[in-house]
Amino acid sequence: MNKENFLGKPCSGVLITGGGSGIGKSTALALAQVGRPVGIWDLNGENAQHVANECNDLYGVKTAFLQIDVRNSYLFDDALNTCKNQIGPIGGFVHAAGIPGPGPIDMVDDELWDSVLDVNLRAAAILTKNLIPTLKEANPGSAIVFLSSIEGHVGSGFLPAYCASKAGLLGLTRSLAQRLGTDSIRVNSICPGVVDTPMMAPVLAFGELKEKLEKQAPLGRVCSPDEIATSIRFLLSNEASFITGTSLIVDGGFIAVSAL
């Protein structure tokens, strides 16, 4: 692996929300593998600390961790200052924090709707706003990746708030790519399909449903978090230096041949 293609100059840190498990955890480890310092934020502080320690132990990178609810944007300034002091300039941001909020529209209450939109979409926008100064400082090579979903492209009647939030991230990606491009800050989204994560565990626990989902994908299986993580790492790297304002679907061909 040619680390120079991934590090950027200088080798700046990456903030990862939802970094304590699933895709966020795999992303932290994938970035640490190529020498990038990582800041791990998660609602579960123990998980965040464990991932930070693992990144440091395995790859010797600087790490920071924080237990935080990203719905509480008033915490962001102090949290970002602490993170920056521990890992240096932040030149990458991955918003992997997310909640599903299941239930058809006639069963969704105001609190559920607001929570899903706040975690999945609003936090991405407000954190980006707060990160702009350090992203500029860390240039060249600063980049943002939002974790959207194939359900930002294809609707699911059982997940209206989730679908709205993930589609919103695609619009936010395009808007920020235009606004921040003049500062050479790239903004993209990843749209995973069915991934073997804690969020999907209750679904994949049903053998018949898992088998059905696997049969729908041309590649015949669900995705691992590591496969999403390496795609995110690519979009943050110098190898993606002319890619911005777009979304990368990583779903094994699922929505190319079927609907949800």
ChimeraX attribute file (.defattr): number of C-alpha atoms within 10 A of each C-alpha:
attribute: neighborCount
match mode: 1-to-1
recipient: residues
	/A:1	7
	/A:2	7
	/A:3	13
	/A:4	14
	/A:5	15
	/A:6	22
	/A:7	22
	/A:8	21
	/A:9	15
	/A:10	14
	/A:11	21
	/A:12	25
	/A:13	31
	/A:14	31
	/A:15	27
	/A:16	24
	/A:17	29
	/A:18	27
	/A:19	32
	/A:20	29
	/A:21	22
	/A:22	22
	/A:23	25
	/A:24	30
	/A:25	27
	/A:26	21
	/A:27	27
	/A:28	30
	/A:29	24
	/A:30	20
	/A:31	26
	/A:32	24
	/A:33	18
	/A:34	19
	/A:35	21
	/A:36	29
	/A:37	32
	/A:38	34
	/A:39	30
	/A:40	29
	/A:41	31
	/A:42	25
	/A:43	17
	/A:44	16
	/A:45	16
	/A:46	14
	/A:47	21
	/A:48	27
	/A:49	21
	/A:50	16
	/A:51	27
	/A:52	28
	/A:53	18
	/A:54	18
	/A:55	25
	/A:56	19
	/A:57	10
	/A:58	11
	/A:59	17
	/A:60	15
	/A:61	21
	/A:62	19
	/A:63	27
	/A:64	23
	/A:65	28
	/A:66	24
	/A:67	18
	/A:68	20
	/A:69	18
	/A:70	24
	/A:71	19
	/A:72	11
	/A:73	16
	/A:74	10
	/A:75	12
	/A:76	19
	/A:77	13
	/A:78	10
	/A:79	16
	/A:80	19
	/A:81	13
	/A:82	16
	/A:83	24
	/A:84	20
	/A:85	11
	/A:86	17
	/A:87	20
	/A:88	21
	/A:89	23
	/A:90	29
	/A:91	31
	/A:92	30
	/A:93	25
	/A:94	27
	/A:95	26
	/A:96	27
	/A:97	26
	/A:98	23
	/A:99	17
	/A:100	19
	/A:101	19
	/A:102	18
	/A:103	16
	/A:104	13
	/A:105	13
	/A:106	7
	/A:107	9
	/A:108	16
	/A:109	10
	/A:110	7
	/A:111	8
	/A:112	16
	/A:113	18
	/A:114	15
	/A:115	18
	/A:116	24
	/A:117	23
	/A:118	21
	/A:119	21
	/A:120	29
	/A:121	27
	/A:122	21
	/A:123	22
	/A:124	25
	/A:125	18
	/A:126	16
	/A:127	18
	/A:128	17
	/A:129	11
	/A:130	14
	/A:131	19
	/A:132	17
	/A:133	13
	/A:134	19
	/A:135	27
	/A:136	18
	/A:137	13
	/A:138	23
	/A:139	21
	/A:140	19
	/A:141	25
	/A:142	30
	/A:143	30
	/A:144	26
	/A:145	24
	/A:146	26
	/A:147	26
	/A:148	31
	/A:149	26
	/A:150	24
	/A:151	22
	/A:152	20
	/A:153	16
	/A:154	13
	/A:155	16
	/A:156	16
	/A:157	12
	/A:158	15
	/A:159	18
	/A:160	22
	/A:161	26
	/A:162	27
	/A:163	25
	/A:164	19
	/A:165	27
	/A:166	27
	/A:167	22
	/A:168	17
	/A:169	26
	/A:170	24
	/A:171	16
	/A:172	20
	/A:173	26
	/A:174	17
	/A:175	14
	/A:176	20
	/A:177	23
	/A:178	15
	/A:179	14
	/A:180	17
	/A:181	15
	/A:182	9
	/A:183	15
	/A:184	19
	/A:185	25
	/A:186	28
	/A:187	29
	/A:188	27
	/A:189	28
	/A:190	25
	/A:191	21
	/A:192	24
	/A:193	23
	/A:194	23
	/A:195	22
	/A:196	17
	/A:197	16
	/A:198	12
	/A:199	14
	/A:200	13
	/A:201	11
	/A:202	9
	/A:203	14
	/A:204	19
	/A:205	10
	/A:206	10
	/A:207	10
	/A:208	11
	/A:209	12
	/A:210	15
	/A:211	14
	/A:212	12
	/A:213	18
	/A:214	18
	/A:215	14
	/A:216	20
	/A:217	20
	/A:218	15
	/A:219	13
	/A:220	15
	/A:221	19
	/A:222	21
	/A:223	19
	/A:224	15
	/A:225	20
	/A:226	19
	/A:227	17
	/A:228	25
	/A:229	22
	/A:230	16
	/A:231	18
	/A:232	25
	/A:233	22
	/A:234	16
	/A:235	25
	/A:236	29
	/A:237	21
	/A:238	21
	/A:239	16
	/A:240	16
	/A:241	19
	/A:242	9
	/A:243	16
	/A:244	24
	/A:245	18
	/A:246	16
	/A:247	22
	/A:248	17
	/A:249	21
	/A:250	20
	/A:251	23
	/A:252	19
	/A:253	15
	/A:254	25
	/A:255	19
	/A:256	12
	/A:257	9
	/A:258	11
	/A:259	12
	/A:260	13
